[in-house]
Amino acid sequence: MAPQAACVHEGGGVERREAHHERERQRRQREAAGGSTEPAAEEATDVEAVSAADVLAGVEESGPNYALPTAREGQRERRERLRVDETAKQAGHTIVETGTHVEILGEQGLWWPATIAGREEDVDGRLVHEVEYDGYQGEQYWHMLDDEQWRRATAMPTPANGTNAAASTEGEESGG
């Protein structure tokens, strides 16, 4: 089994780095062959000058070009999760899988799109779900979905105005 990297590189920076490595490899090959170290005329025209402000704006817009790998769930963690899920199921609590897209009804009467990031057993034995609202990455909130009005967010066919709608599924909306 191959060792897992400390982080997985992705995004536009990776493509630029790979292109740079390829240009350097070609330069070393020309140098080793005794030829000119200058790039061919057609290669020189492919170079594009970009200001640092443009590069930083692109990074700010798309985020960093790396993502930390997700650790595999260990046997102990899996057994604990299954135990908590079974206890919650027997008690009649709502169980939503991690990674599920939901919408939670806010105080203003608006549905807020979110993703279930995890779940744990609370001190009173009830199941609480860790929720990350769309557009608020890095900010987690804990909800007892039995006490909230919520629904699964499913992608509907895109209407003429270009927005996606969410549909409520049977049995998934709490009576709260």
N, C-alpha and C positions, 0 to 999 in steps of 0.2 A: 504494500500500500504506500503510495507516495505521501511524503510529509505535507501537511497543510500549511499554507503560507500564513504569515502574521496578518496580512490583509490582502484583499483582492482588488487589484487596480482596474478601473473602468473609466469611461468617459473620454472627452476630447483630448485631455492631456496624455493619455496612453497612446492615442494615435499619433500625436506629434512626436512623442518620445520614440515610438517605433520607426517613424519616418526618419528621425535624426539618426538612429542606430543604423538604418539601412544606408543612408548617405555616407556615414562614417565607414561602414564596411566596404562600400564601393571605392571610397577614397584610399583606404588601405590596400585594396586589391590593385588599384592603378599604381600606387606607390611601389608595391612589391613587384609589379611587372616592369618597373623602370620608366613608366610613362609620366605624364604630367599629373600633378596632384590637383590641378584646377578641374572643376566639374565641366562636363560637356556643355555646349551653348544651350541645348534644349533643357538641360537640368537647371541651369542658372536662371532661366525665365520662370521656373516653377516656384521660386522663392518669393514669399509675400511678406512685406514689411508690416508689422502690427505694433501699435503703441502698447505700452505696459498698461495704460488705463483700459484699453479694450480687452486685454487678456484678463485683468482683474474683474472687469464687469462681467465677462463670460463665466468666470469661476463663481462669482457671487450669484449669478443667475442659475447656473446648473448645479452648484454645490461642489464639494471636493470630488476628486477623481479616484477615490478609494472607498471601499466599504469593508467593514470588519466581517469576517466570516462568522456564521452562526455556529455555536458549539452544538455537538450532538447531545441529545438528551441521554443522560446516564440511566442505568438500570434503577438506581435508588430513586432518582427524580421521577422516572416513569411510574414506578410503583406508588410513590406518594401521590402523583397526579391522579392515577386511576383510583386510589383509595378515596381521595377527596371527591372525585367525580361520582363515585358510587354512593358515598355518604350523602352528597347533595341530591342525587337522583332519588334515593330512598326518602329523603325529606321533602321532595317535591320542589326543589329549587331549580331555577333556570340555569342551564349549562350551555354556554356558547363557545365553540371552538376558537382557539387562537388564530388570528388572521382573518376572521370573518368581518366583512364590512357591514356595519349597522348604521342606523340613524336613531338618534336619541332626541326626544322632544324636550326642548328647552323651556325656560320660564316664560319667554316671550311668545311662545306658541310656534316657534320655528323648529324644523327638524335639522339637527346638526349631524353631518356625516362623520363617521369615526371608524376606527379599526380596533378590534379586540386584540390587545397586545399580550395578555396573560390573564391568569386567574389564580386566586388563592383562597384558603379558608380563613375567614375572619375570626376574631377572638370569641364571638358568640356562636361559631360553628356554621355560619351562613357563608355562601360562596360570593366573593366579590370579584369583579372583572376589572382588569386594568385596561383603560380606554385611551387611545391616542386620537384626538380629533384631527381631521384632515385640515391641512394648512397650519397646524400648530405642532410640527414635528419636535420631538424632544420633551414635550410637556405631557406627562401621563396623569390621568385622573382615575380614581377608583369609584366604581358604581356597583351597587347591589341592583342588578337588573330586575329583580322581583319588585323593587320599589319605584322603578322608572317606567315610563312609556317609551317603547323602542320598537324598532322593526328592522328586519334584515334588508340591506340595500342590495337590490338586484339590478343589473343593467337592463334597461328597457330599450326598445328600438328608439333611436335618436329622433326626436320630433323636428319639425321644420326650423325651430329657433335654435337648434344645436345643443340643447341641454340634455343631460341624462336624468331620468326620473327613477325613483325608488318605489318598489312595490312591497306591500305588506304580505307576509306569508302566513298561512293558517297556523294558529297556535303559538306564534312567536311574539305577539303583541301582549304585553302584560296588562292586567286589568286595573293597575294602579291609578 
